[in-house]
Amino acid sequence: MTNDGKLARAMELPKTGFVRHYRARAHGETSQESLDSLKGGITLDDGTRYTSIEAELERQTGTNNWINVRLTEGKNREVRKALEHLGLQVNRLIRTQYGPFELADLRPGAVEEITSEALREQLKDVIPANLLPEEQEQRPQRRRPPVGSRVHRRNR
C-alpha cells in the first residue's frame, strides 16, 4: 500500500484501530455458528492468542466457503490460522479494506495513487504527524498523448 516503511509500520499497529476486511475462500465444512466462536477470541495450540474476529459465511459452493472476515489486530497469517483452527484450509485470501482505504472496484493489477494530501487527511487522527507524508507542491501534470497516437520508445 505504501513504499514508506515508517508510515506502513505506524498504520499496521493495533492502536490505530484500523479494521481489516478480507474475503477468504476456505475448503472444509463450517457453519455460521462455528464462525461465531471466533468473536470471543481464540488461543491456538501453540499459545498464540487472537482477539475478536468477526466472520460471516457469505456462501458455500460444494466444500468451498466464501467468508467475510473483519479484524483489528492483523497478526501474521491471522485469518489463515484462525480459520484453520476451525478445520478450514484457506485457498484464496483477498484484503478488501484496510482502515479507510477500500479496494472497491479496482481491477486486478491496477494501481490507484493516493495523494499525500488525501493520506494526511485520512490518517491525521491516528498517525503521528511526523510519520505522515509531507505536503507537496502541485506539479503540472504530464500531458498524455491522444488516444490512438503512437509513442516511440528507444530500444535499450
Chimera marker file (.cmm) of the C-alpha trace (Angstrom):
<marker_set name="trace">
<marker id="1" x="0.000" y="0.000" z="0.000" r="1" g="1" b="0" radius="0.5"/>
<marker id="2" x="2.949" y="2.311" z="0.534" r="1" g="1" b="0" radius="0.5"/>
<marker id="3" x="6.681" y="2.383" z="-0.052" r="1" g="1" b="0" radius="0.5"/>
<marker id="4" x="7.207" y="4.442" z="3.112" r="1" g="1" b="0" radius="0.5"/>
<marker id="5" x="8.336" y="1.937" z="5.748" r="1" g="1" b="0" radius="0.5"/>
<marker id="6" x="7.718" y="4.199" z="8.765" r="1" g="1" b="0" radius="0.5"/>
<marker id="7" x="4.203" y="5.044" z="7.612" r="1" g="1" b="0" radius="0.5"/>
<marker id="8" x="3.439" y="1.383" z="6.874" r="1" g="1" b="0" radius="0.5"/>
<marker id="9" x="4.628" y="0.362" z="10.351" r="1" g="1" b="0" radius="0.5"/>
<marker id="10" x="2.547" y="3.077" z="12.012" r="1" g="1" b="0" radius="0.5"/>
<marker id="11" x="-0.535" y="2.003" z="10.038" r="1" g="1" b="0" radius="0.5"/>
<marker id="12" x="-0.233" y="-1.665" z="10.957" r="1" g="1" b="0" radius="0.5"/>
<marker id="13" x="-0.094" y="-1.096" z="14.725" r="1" g="1" b="0" radius="0.5"/>
<marker id="14" x="-3.270" y="-2.226" z="16.528" r="1" g="1" b="0" radius="0.5"/>
<marker id="15" x="-3.548" y="1.127" z="18.335" r="1" g="1" b="0" radius="0.5"/>
<marker id="16" x="-4.753" y="2.712" z="15.067" r="1" g="1" b="0" radius="0.5"/>
<marker id="17" x="-7.921" y="0.670" z="15.450" r="1" g="1" b="0" radius="0.5"/>
<marker id="18" x="-7.959" y="0.082" z="11.679" r="1" g="1" b="0" radius="0.5"/>
<marker id="19" x="-10.350" y="-2.663" z="10.738" r="1" g="1" b="0" radius="0.5"/>
<marker id="20" x="-9.010" y="-5.025" z="8.125" r="1" g="1" b="0" radius="0.5"/>
<marker id="21" x="-11.614" y="-6.635" z="5.856" r="1" g="1" b="0" radius="0.5"/>
<marker id="22" x="-10.887" y="-9.845" z="3.958" r="1" g="1" b="0" radius="0.5"/>
<marker id="23" x="-12.742" y="-12.253" z="1.692" r="1" g="1" b="0" radius="0.5"/>
<marker id="24" x="-11.483" y="-15.774" z="2.219" r="1" g="1" b="0" radius="0.5"/>
<marker id="25" x="-12.262" y="-18.903" z="0.243" r="1" g="1" b="0" radius="0.5"/>
<marker id="26" x="-11.749" y="-21.849" z="2.538" r="1" g="1" b="0" radius="0.5"/>
<marker id="27" x="-12.080" y="-25.569" z="1.916" r="1" g="1" b="0" radius="0.5"/>
<marker id="28" x="-13.874" y="-27.670" z="4.503" r="1" g="1" b="0" radius="0.5"/>
<marker id="29" x="-17.151" y="-27.827" z="6.350" r="1" g="1" b="0" radius="0.5"/>
<marker id="30" x="-18.323" y="-24.972" z="8.540" r="1" g="1" b="0" radius="0.5"/>
<marker id="31" x="-21.386" y="-23.113" z="9.720" r="1" g="1" b="0" radius="0.5"/>
<marker id="32" x="-22.140" y="-19.590" z="10.877" r="1" g="1" b="0" radius="0.5"/>
<marker id="33" x="-22.279" y="-20.878" z="14.470" r="1" g="1" b="0" radius="0.5"/>
<marker id="34" x="-18.744" y="-22.215" z="14.147" r="1" g="1" b="0" radius="0.5"/>
<marker id="35" x="-17.530" y="-18.902" z="12.698" r="1" g="1" b="0" radius="0.5"/>
<marker id="36" x="-19.271" y="-17.003" z="15.520" r="1" g="1" b="0" radius="0.5"/>
<marker id="37" x="-16.995" y="-18.782" z="18.000" r="1" g="1" b="0" radius="0.5"/>
<marker id="38" x="-14.166" y="-16.507" z="16.786" r="1" g="1" b="0" radius="0.5"/>
<marker id="39" x="-15.910" y="-13.401" z="18.185" r="1" g="1" b="0" radius="0.5"/>
<marker id="40" x="-14.686" y="-14.082" z="21.693" r="1" g="1" b="0" radius="0.5"/>
<marker id="41" x="-11.111" y="-14.543" z="20.527" r="1" g="1" b="0" radius="0.5"/>
<marker id="42" x="-9.188" y="-17.801" z="20.390" r="1" g="1" b="0" radius="0.5"/>
<marker id="43" x="-5.973" y="-19.324" z="21.660" r="1" g="1" b="0" radius="0.5"/>
<marker id="44" x="-4.155" y="-21.716" z="19.330" r="1" g="1" b="0" radius="0.5"/>
<marker id="45" x="-2.371" y="-24.866" z="20.478" r="1" g="1" b="0" radius="0.5"/>
<marker id="46" x="0.984" y="-23.040" z="20.257" r="1" g="1" b="0" radius="0.5"/>
<marker id="47" x="-0.277" y="-20.391" z="22.717" r="1" g="1" b="0" radius="0.5"/>
<marker id="48" x="-0.894" y="-17.669" z="20.111" r="1" g="1" b="0" radius="0.5"/>
<marker id="49" x="-3.877" y="-15.543" z="21.167" r="1" g="1" b="0" radius="0.5"/>
<marker id="50" x="-6.128" y="-13.728" z="18.708" r="1" g="1" b="0" radius="0.5"/>
<marker id="51" x="-8.652" y="-11.160" z="19.858" r="1" g="1" b="0" radius="0.5"/>
<marker id="52" x="-12.155" y="-10.898" z="18.450" r="1" g="1" b="0" radius="0.5"/>
<marker id="53" x="-12.565" y="-11.853" z="14.795" r="1" g="1" b="0" radius="0.5"/>
<marker id="54" x="-15.870" y="-11.301" z="13.027" r="1" g="1" b="0" radius="0.5"/>
<marker id="55" x="-16.521" y="-13.870" z="10.332" r="1" g="1" b="0" radius="0.5"/>
<marker id="56" x="-19.624" y="-14.125" z="8.186" r="1" g="1" b="0" radius="0.5"/>
<marker id="57" x="-20.390" y="-17.057" z="5.908" r="1" g="1" b="0" radius="0.5"/>
<marker id="58" x="-21.172" y="-15.449" z="2.567" r="1" g="1" b="0" radius="0.5"/>
<marker id="59" x="-21.881" y="-18.611" z="0.574" r="1" g="1" b="0" radius="0.5"/>
<marker id="60" x="-20.985" y="-22.260" z="0.206" r="1" g="1" b="0" radius="0.5"/>
<marker id="61" x="-20.106" y="-23.916" z="-3.096" r="1" g="1" b="0" radius="0.5"/>
<marker id="62" x="-19.544" y="-27.624" z="-2.611" r="1" g="1" b="0" radius="0.5"/>
<marker id="63" x="-16.855" y="-27.865" z="0.045" r="1" g="1" b="0" radius="0.5"/>
<marker id="64" x="-15.604" y="-24.327" z="-0.560" r="1" g="1" b="0" radius="0.5"/>
<marker id="65" x="-16.876" y="-21.479" z="1.589" r="1" g="1" b="0" radius="0.5"/>
<marker id="66" x="-16.623" y="-17.753" z="0.930" r="1" g="1" b="0" radius="0.5"/>
<marker id="67" x="-16.205" y="-15.993" z="4.263" r="1" g="1" b="0" radius="0.5"/>
<marker id="68" x="-16.074" y="-12.261" z="5.019" r="1" g="1" b="0" radius="0.5"/>
<marker id="69" x="-13.627" y="-11.615" z="7.852" r="1" g="1" b="0" radius="0.5"/>
<marker id="70" x="-13.089" y="-8.424" z="9.881" r="1" g="1" b="0" radius="0.5"/>
<marker id="71" x="-10.354" y="-7.978" z="12.471" r="1" g="1" b="0" radius="0.5"/>
<marker id="72" x="-8.290" y="-5.223" z="14.028" r="1" g="1" b="0" radius="0.5"/>
<marker id="73" x="-5.131" y="-6.998" z="15.133" r="1" g="1" b="0" radius="0.5"/>
<marker id="74" x="-3.662" y="-8.166" z="11.827" r="1" g="1" b="0" radius="0.5"/>
<marker id="75" x="-1.057" y="-10.585" z="13.172" r="1" g="1" b="0" radius="0.5"/>
<marker id="76" x="0.951" y="-12.661" z="10.715" r="1" g="1" b="0" radius="0.5"/>
<marker id="77" x="-1.323" y="-15.149" z="8.884" r="1" g="1" b="0" radius="0.5"/>
<marker id="78" x="-4.092" y="-14.464" z="11.417" r="1" g="1" b="0" radius="0.5"/>
<marker id="79" x="-7.015" y="-15.157" z="9.078" r="1" g="1" b="0" radius="0.5"/>
<marker id="80" x="-5.495" y="-18.404" z="7.802" r="1" g="1" b="0" radius="0.5"/>
<marker id="81" x="-4.602" y="-19.654" z="11.281" r="1" g="1" b="0" radius="0.5"/>
<marker id="82" x="-7.971" y="-18.714" z="12.821" r="1" g="1" b="0" radius="0.5"/>
<marker id="83" x="-9.917" y="-20.495" z="10.076" r="1" g="1" b="0" radius="0.5"/>
<marker id="84" x="-7.518" y="-23.456" z="10.253" r="1" g="1" b="0" radius="0.5"/>
<marker id="85" x="-8.369" y="-23.632" z="13.977" r="1" g="1" b="0" radius="0.5"/>
<marker id="86" x="-11.952" y="-24.324" z="12.822" r="1" g="1" b="0" radius="0.5"/>
<marker id="87" x="-10.827" y="-27.084" z="10.443" r="1" g="1" b="0" radius="0.5"/>
<marker id="88" x="-10.809" y="-24.966" z="7.286" r="1" g="1" b="0" radius="0.5"/>
<marker id="89" x="-7.994" y="-24.523" z="4.766" r="1" g="1" b="0" radius="0.5"/>
<marker id="90" x="-7.806" y="-21.079" z="3.163" r="1" g="1" b="0" radius="0.5"/>
<marker id="91" x="-7.055" y="-21.343" z="-0.548" r="1" g="1" b="0" radius="0.5"/>
<marker id="92" x="-7.770" y="-17.713" z="-1.520" r="1" g="1" b="0" radius="0.5"/>
<marker id="93" x="-7.461" y="-14.561" z="0.586" r="1" g="1" b="0" radius="0.5"/>
<marker id="94" x="-8.260" y="-11.048" z="-0.620" r="1" g="1" b="0" radius="0.5"/>
<marker id="95" x="-7.838" y="-7.939" z="1.533" r="1" g="1" b="0" radius="0.5"/>
<marker id="96" x="-10.732" y="-5.701" z="0.527" r="1" g="1" b="0" radius="0.5"/>
<marker id="97" x="-10.331" y="-2.870" z="3.018" r="1" g="1" b="0" radius="0.5"/>
<marker id="98" x="-7.640" y="-1.567" z="5.338" r="1" g="1" b="0" radius="0.5"/>
<marker id="99" x="-8.900" y="1.174" z="7.617" r="1" g="1" b="0" radius="0.5"/>
<marker id="100" x="-10.243" y="3.990" z="5.431" r="1" g="1" b="0" radius="0.5"/>
<marker id="101" x="-8.785" y="2.503" z="2.226" r="1" g="1" b="0" radius="0.5"/>
<marker id="102" x="-11.074" y="0.216" z="0.245" r="1" g="1" b="0" radius="0.5"/>
<marker id="103" x="-10.319" y="-1.950" z="-2.762" r="1" g="1" b="0" radius="0.5"/>
<marker id="104" x="-13.836" y="-1.353" z="-4.136" r="1" g="1" b="0" radius="0.5"/>
<marker id="105" x="-13.892" y="-1.928" z="-7.897" r="1" g="1" b="0" radius="0.5"/>
<marker id="106" x="-10.155" y="-1.568" z="-8.542" r="1" g="1" b="0" radius="0.5"/>
<marker id="107" x="-9.300" y="-4.159" z="-11.178" r="1" g="1" b="0" radius="0.5"/>
<marker id="108" x="-6.605" y="-6.813" z="-10.662" r="1" g="1" b="0" radius="0.5"/>
<marker id="109" x="-3.178" y="-5.360" z="-11.387" r="1" g="1" b="0" radius="0.5"/>
<marker id="110" x="-4.459" y="-1.777" z="-11.362" r="1" g="1" b="0" radius="0.5"/>
<marker id="111" x="-2.909" y="0.874" z="-9.137" r="1" g="1" b="0" radius="0.5"/>
<marker id="112" x="-4.573" y="3.989" z="-7.803" r="1" g="1" b="0" radius="0.5"/>
<marker id="113" x="-2.282" y="6.598" z="-6.325" r="1" g="1" b="0" radius="0.5"/>
<marker id="114" x="-3.474" y="8.443" z="-3.251" r="1" g="1" b="0" radius="0.5"/>
<marker id="115" x="-2.193" y="11.997" z="-2.976" r="1" g="1" b="0" radius="0.5"/>
<marker id="116" x="-0.163" y="12.983" z="0.066" r="1" g="1" b="0" radius="0.5"/>
<marker id="117" x="-2.929" y="15.487" z="0.927" r="1" g="1" b="0" radius="0.5"/>
<marker id="118" x="-5.560" y="12.727" z="0.917" r="1" g="1" b="0" radius="0.5"/>
<marker id="119" x="-3.316" y="10.495" z="3.035" r="1" g="1" b="0" radius="0.5"/>
<marker id="120" x="-2.758" y="13.285" z="5.550" r="1" g="1" b="0" radius="0.5"/>
<marker id="121" x="-6.494" y="13.944" z="5.762" r="1" g="1" b="0" radius="0.5"/>
<marker id="122" x="-7.425" y="10.265" z="6.166" r="1" g="1" b="0" radius="0.5"/>
<marker id="123" x="-4.716" y="9.448" z="8.710" r="1" g="1" b="0" radius="0.5"/>
<marker id="124" x="-4.219" y="12.648" z="10.722" r="1" g="1" b="0" radius="0.5"/>
<marker id="125" x="-6.263" y="11.438" z="13.699" r="1" g="1" b="0" radius="0.5"/>
<marker id="126" x="-4.466" y="8.097" z="14.114" r="1" g="1" b="0" radius="0.5"/>
<marker id="127" x="-0.905" y="8.510" z="12.823" r="1" g="1" b="0" radius="0.5"/>
<marker id="128" x="1.646" y="10.939" z="14.362" r="1" g="1" b="0" radius="0.5"/>
<marker id="129" x="2.173" y="13.969" z="12.108" r="1" g="1" b="0" radius="0.5"/>
<marker id="130" x="5.912" y="13.313" z="11.767" r="1" g="1" b="0" radius="0.5"/>
<marker id="131" x="5.145" y="9.975" z="10.081" r="1" g="1" b="0" radius="0.5"/>
<marker id="132" x="2.660" y="11.381" z="7.569" r="1" g="1" b="0" radius="0.5"/>
<marker id="133" x="3.826" y="12.316" z="4.080" r="1" g="1" b="0" radius="0.5"/>
<marker id="134" x="4.802" y="15.928" z="3.663" r="1" g="1" b="0" radius="0.5"/>
<marker id="135" x="2.553" y="18.208" z="1.687" r="1" g="1" b="0" radius="0.5"/>
<marker id="136" x="3.824" y="18.510" z="-1.825" r="1" g="1" b="0" radius="0.5"/>
<marker id="137" x="3.634" y="21.379" z="-4.242" r="1" g="1" b="0" radius="0.5"/>
<marker id="138" x="1.218" y="20.923" z="-7.085" r="1" g="1" b="0" radius="0.5"/>
<marker id="139" x="3.251" y="19.720" z="-10.034" r="1" g="1" b="0" radius="0.5"/>
<marker id="140" x="1.960" y="20.267" z="-13.528" r="1" g="1" b="0" radius="0.5"/>
<marker id="141" x="0.547" y="17.039" z="-14.841" r="1" g="1" b="0" radius="0.5"/>
<marker id="142" x="2.338" y="15.401" z="-17.706" r="1" g="1" b="0" radius="0.5"/>
<marker id="143" x="0.447" y="15.601" z="-20.911" r="1" g="1" b="0" radius="0.5"/>
<marker id="144" x="-0.620" y="12.275" z="-22.278" r="1" g="1" b="0" radius="0.5"/>
<marker id="145" x="-0.629" y="11.594" z="-25.996" r="1" g="1" b="0" radius="0.5"/>
<marker id="146" x="-4.087" y="11.494" z="-27.551" r="1" g="1" b="0" radius="0.5"/>
<marker id="147" x="-5.748" y="8.107" z="-27.752" r="1" g="1" b="0" radius="0.5"/>
<marker id="148" x="-4.595" y="6.280" z="-30.855" r="1" g="1" b="0" radius="0.5"/>
<marker id="149" x="-1.355" y="8.232" z="-31.240" r="1" g="1" b="0" radius="0.5"/>
<marker id="150" x="1.964" y="6.432" z="-31.299" r="1" g="1" b="0" radius="0.5"/>
<marker id="151" x="4.509" y="6.697" z="-28.556" r="1" g="1" b="0" radius="0.5"/>
<marker id="152" x="8.054" y="5.995" z="-29.741" r="1" g="1" b="0" radius="0.5"/>
<marker id="153" x="10.424" y="4.405" z="-27.302" r="1" g="1" b="0" radius="0.5"/>
<marker id="154" x="14.113" y="3.863" z="-27.621" r="1" g="1" b="0" radius="0.5"/>
<marker id="155" x="15.423" y="0.337" z="-27.583" r="1" g="1" b="0" radius="0.5"/>
<marker id="156" x="17.764" y="-0.189" z="-24.684" r="1" g="1" b="0" radius="0.5"/>
<link id1="1" id2="2" r="1" g="1" b="0" radius="0.2"/>
<link id1="2" id2="3" r="1" g="1" b="0" radius="0.2"/>
<link id1="3" id2="4" r="1" g="1" b="0" radius="0.2"/>
<link id1="4" id2="5" r="1" g="1" b="0" radius="0.2"/>
<link id1="5" id2="6" r="1" g="1" b="0" radius="0.2"/>
<link id1="6" id2="7" r="1" g="1" b="0" radius="0.2"/>
<link id1="7" id2="8" r="1" g="1" b="0" radius="0.2"/>
<link id1="8" id2="9" r="1" g="1" b="0" radius="0.2"/>
<link id1="9" id2="10" r="1" g="1" b="0" radius="0.2"/>
<link id1="10" id2="11" r="1" g="1" b="0" radius="0.2"/>
<link id1="11" id2="12" r="1" g="1" b="0" radius="0.2"/>
<link id1="12" id2="13" r="1" g="1" b="0" radius="0.2"/>
<link id1="13" id2="14" r="1" g="1" b="0" radius="0.2"/>
<link id1="14" id2="15" r="1" g="1" b="0" radius="0.2"/>
<link id1="15" id2="16" r="1" g="1" b="0" radius="0.2"/>
<link id1="16" id2="17" r="1" g="1" b="0" radius="0.2"/>
<link id1="17" id2="18" r="1" g="1" b="0" radius="0.2"/>
<link id1="18" id2="19" r="1" g="1" b="0" radius="0.2"/>
<link id1="19" id2="20" r="1" g="1" b="0" radius="0.2"/>
<link id1="20" id2="21" r="1" g="1" b="0" radius="0.2"/>
<link id1="21" id2="22" r="1" g="1" b="0" radius="0.2"/>
<link id1="22" id2="23" r="1" g="1" b="0" radius="0.2"/>
<link id1="23" id2="24" r="1" g="1" b="0" radius="0.2"/>
<link id1="24" id2="25" r="1" g="1" b="0" radius="0.2"/>
<link id1="25" id2="26" r="1" g="1" b="0" radius="0.2"/>
<link id1="26" id2="27" r="1" g="1" b="0" radius="0.2"/>
<link id1="27" id2="28" r="1" g="1" b="0" radius="0.2"/>
<link id1="28" id2="29" r="1" g="1" b="0" radius="0.2"/>
<link id1="29" id2="30" r="1" g="1" b="0" radius="0.2"/>
<link id1="30" id2="31" r="1" g="1" b="0" radius="0.2"/>
<link id1="31" id2="32" r="1" g="1" b="0" radius="0.2"/>
<link id1="32" id2="33" r="1" g="1" b="0" radius="0.2"/>
<link id1="33" id2="34" r="1" g="1" b="0" radius="0.2"/>
<link id1="34" id2="35" r="1" g="1" b="0" radius="0.2"/>
<link id1="35" id2="36" r="1" g="1" b="0" radius="0.2"/>
<link id1="36" id2="37" r="1" g="1" b="0" radius="0.2"/>
<link id1="37" id2="38" r="1" g="1" b="0" radius="0.2"/>
<link id1="38" id2="39" r="1" g="1" b="0" radius="0.2"/>
<link id1="39" id2="40" r="1" g="1" b="0" radius="0.2"/>
<link id1="40" id2="41" r="1" g="1" b="0" radius="0.2"/>
<link id1="41" id2="42" r="1" g="1" b="0" radius="0.2"/>
<link id1="42" id2="43" r="1" g="1" b="0" radius="0.2"/>
<link id1="43" id2="44" r="1" g="1" b="0" radius="0.2"/>
<link id1="44" id2="45" r="1" g="1" b="0" radius="0.2"/>
<link id1="45" id2="46" r="1" g="1" b="0" radius="0.2"/>
<link id1="46" id2="47" r="1" g="1" b="0" radius="0.2"/>
<link id1="47" id2="48" r="1" g="1" b="0" radius="0.2"/>
<link id1="48" id2="49" r="1" g="1" b="0" radius="0.2"/>
<link id1="49" id2="50" r="1" g="1" b="0" radius="0.2"/>
<link id1="50" id2="51" r="1" g="1" b="0" radius="0.2"/>
<link id1="51" id2="52" r="1" g="1" b="0" radius="0.2"/>
<link id1="52" id2="53" r="1" g="1" b="0" radius="0.2"/>
<link id1="53" id2="54" r="1" g="1" b="0" radius="0.2"/>
<link id1="54" id2="55" r="1" g="1" b="0" radius="0.2"/>
<link id1="55" id2="56" r="1" g="1" b="0" radius="0.2"/>
<link id1="56" id2="57" r="1" g="1" b="0" radius="0.2"/>
<link id1="57" id2="58" r="1" g="1" b="0" radius="0.2"/>
<link id1="58" id2="59" r="1" g="1" b="0" radius="0.2"/>
<link id1="59" id2="60" r="1" g="1" b="0" radius="0.2"/>
<link id1="60" id2="61" r="1" g="1" b="0" radius="0.2"/>
<link id1="61" id2="62" r="1" g="1" b="0" radius="0.2"/>
<link id1="62" id2="63" r="1" g="1" b="0" radius="0.2"/>
<link id1="63" id2="64" r="1" g="1" b="0" radius="0.2"/>
<link id1="64" id2="65" r="1" g="1" b="0" radius="0.2"/>
<link id1="65" id2="66" r="1" g="1" b="0" radius="0.2"/>
<link id1="66" id2="67" r="1" g="1" b="0" radius="0.2"/>
<link id1="67" id2="68" r="1" g="1" b="0" radius="0.2"/>
<link id1="68" id2="69" r="1" g="1" b="0" radius="0.2"/>
<link id1="69" id2="70" r="1" g="1" b="0" radius="0.2"/>
<link id1="70" id2="71" r="1" g="1" b="0" radius="0.2"/>
<link id1="71" id2="72" r="1" g="1" b="0" radius="0.2"/>
<link id1="72" id2="73" r="1" g="1" b="0" radius="0.2"/>
<link id1="73" id2="74" r="1" g="1" b="0" radius="0.2"/>
<link id1="74" id2="75" r="1" g="1" b="0" radius="0.2"/>
<link id1="75" id2="76" r="1" g="1" b="0" radius="0.2"/>
<link id1="76" id2="77" r="1" g="1" b="0" radius="0.2"/>
<link id1="77" id2="78" r="1" g="1" b="0" radius="0.2"/>
<link id1="78" id2="79" r="1" g="1" b="0" radius="0.2"/>
<link id1="79" id2="80" r="1" g="1" b="0" radius="0.2"/>
<link id1="80" id2="81" r="1" g="1" b="0" radius="0.2"/>
<link id1="81" id2="82" r="1" g="1" b="0" radius="0.2"/>
<link id1="82" id2="83" r="1" g="1" b="0" radius="0.2"/>
<link id1="83" id2="84" r="1" g="1" b="0" radius="0.2"/>
<link id1="84" id2="85" r="1" g="1" b="0" radius="0.2"/>
<link id1="85" id2="86" r="1" g="1" b="0" radius="0.2"/>
<link id1="86" id2="87" r="1" g="1" b="0" radius="0.2"/>
<link id1="87" id2="88" r="1" g="1" b="0" radius="0.2"/>
<link id1="88" id2="89" r="1" g="1" b="0" radius="0.2"/>
<link id1="89" id2="90" r="1" g="1" b="0" radius="0.2"/>
<link id1="90" id2="91" r="1" g="1" b="0" radius="0.2"/>
<link id1="91" id2="92" r="1" g="1" b="0" radius="0.2"/>
<link id1="92" id2="93" r="1" g="1" b="0" radius="0.2"/>
<link id1="93" id2="94" r="1" g="1" b="0" radius="0.2"/>
<link id1="94" id2="95" r="1" g="1" b="0" radius="0.2"/>
<link id1="95" id2="96" r="1" g="1" b="0" radius="0.2"/>
<link id1="96" id2="97" r="1" g="1" b="0" radius="0.2"/>
<link id1="97" id2="98" r="1" g="1" b="0" radius="0.2"/>
<link id1="98" id2="99" r="1" g="1" b="0" radius="0.2"/>
<link id1="99" id2="100" r="1" g="1" b="0" radius="0.2"/>
<link id1="100" id2="101" r="1" g="1" b="0" radius="0.2"/>
<link id1="101" id2="102" r="1" g="1" b="0" radius="0.2"/>
<link id1="102" id2="103" r="1" g="1" b="0" radius="0.2"/>
<link id1="103" id2="104" r="1" g="1" b="0" radius="0.2"/>
<link id1="104" id2="105" r="1" g="1" b="0" radius="0.2"/>
<link id1="105" id2="106" r="1" g="1" b="0" radius="0.2"/>
<link id1="106" id2="107" r="1" g="1" b="0" radius="0.2"/>
<link id1="107" id2="108" r="1" g="1" b="0" radius="0.2"/>
<link id1="108" id2="109" r="1" g="1" b="0" radius="0.2"/>
<link id1="109" id2="110" r="1" g="1" b="0" radius="0.2"/>
<link id1="110" id2="111" r="1" g="1" b="0" radius="0.2"/>
<link id1="111" id2="112" r="1" g="1" b="0" radius="0.2"/>
<link id1="112" id2="113" r="1" g="1" b="0" radius="0.2"/>
<link id1="113" id2="114" r="1" g="1" b="0" radius="0.2"/>
<link id1="114" id2="115" r="1" g="1" b="0" radius="0.2"/>
<link id1="115" id2="116" r="1" g="1" b="0" radius="0.2"/>
<link id1="116" id2="117" r="1" g="1" b="0" radius="0.2"/>
<link id1="117" id2="118" r="1" g="1" b="0" radius="0.2"/>
<link id1="118" id2="119" r="1" g="1" b="0" radius="0.2"/>
<link id1="119" id2="120" r="1" g="1" b="0" radius="0.2"/>
<link id1="120" id2="121" r="1" g="1" b="0" radius="0.2"/>
<link id1="121" id2="122" r="1" g="1" b="0" radius="0.2"/>
<link id1="122" id2="123" r="1" g="1" b="0" radius="0.2"/>
<link id1="123" id2="124" r="1" g="1" b="0" radius="0.2"/>
<link id1="124" id2="125" r="1" g="1" b="0" radius="0.2"/>
<link id1="125" id2="126" r="1" g="1" b="0" radius="0.2"/>
<link id1="126" id2="127" r="1" g="1" b="0" radius="0.2"/>
<link id1="127" id2="128" r="1" g="1" b="0" radius="0.2"/>
<link id1="128" id2="129" r="1" g="1" b="0" radius="0.2"/>
<link id1="129" id2="130" r="1" g="1" b="0" radius="0.2"/>
<link id1="130" id2="131" r="1" g="1" b="0" radius="0.2"/>
<link id1="131" id2="132" r="1" g="1" b="0" radius="0.2"/>
<link id1="132" id2="133" r="1" g="1" b="0" radius="0.2"/>
<link id1="133" id2="134" r="1" g="1" b="0" radius="0.2"/>
<link id1="134" id2="135" r="1" g="1" b="0" radius="0.2"/>
<link id1="135" id2="136" r="1" g="1" b="0" radius="0.2"/>
<link id1="136" id2="137" r="1" g="1" b="0" radius="0.2"/>
<link id1="137" id2="138" r="1" g="1" b="0" radius="0.2"/>
<link id1="138" id2="139" r="1" g="1" b="0" radius="0.2"/>
<link id1="139" id2="140" r="1" g="1" b="0" radius="0.2"/>
<link id1="140" id2="141" r="1" g="1" b="0" radius="0.2"/>
<link id1="141" id2="142" r="1" g="1" b="0" radius="0.2"/>
<link id1="142" id2="143" r="1" g="1" b="0" radius="0.2"/>
<link id1="143" id2="144" r="1" g="1" b="0" radius="0.2"/>
<link id1="144" id2="145" r="1" g="1" b="0" radius="0.2"/>
<link id1="145" id2="146" r="1" g="1" b="0" radius="0.2"/>
<link id1="146" id2="147" r="1" g="1" b="0" radius="0.2"/>
<link id1="147" id2="148" r="1" g="1" b="0" radius="0.2"/>
<link id1="148" id2="149" r="1" g="1" b="0" radius="0.2"/>
<link id1="149" id2="150" r="1" g="1" b="0" radius="0.2"/>
<link id1="150" id2="151" r="1" g="1" b="0" radius="0.2"/>
<link id1="151" id2="152" r="1" g="1" b="0" radius="0.2"/>
<link id1="152" id2="153" r="1" g="1" b="0" radius="0.2"/>
<link id1="153" id2="154" r="1" g="1" b="0" radius="0.2"/>
<link id1="154" id2="155" r="1" g="1" b="0" radius="0.2"/>
<link id1="155" id2="156" r="1" g="1" b="0" radius="0.2"/>
</marker_set>
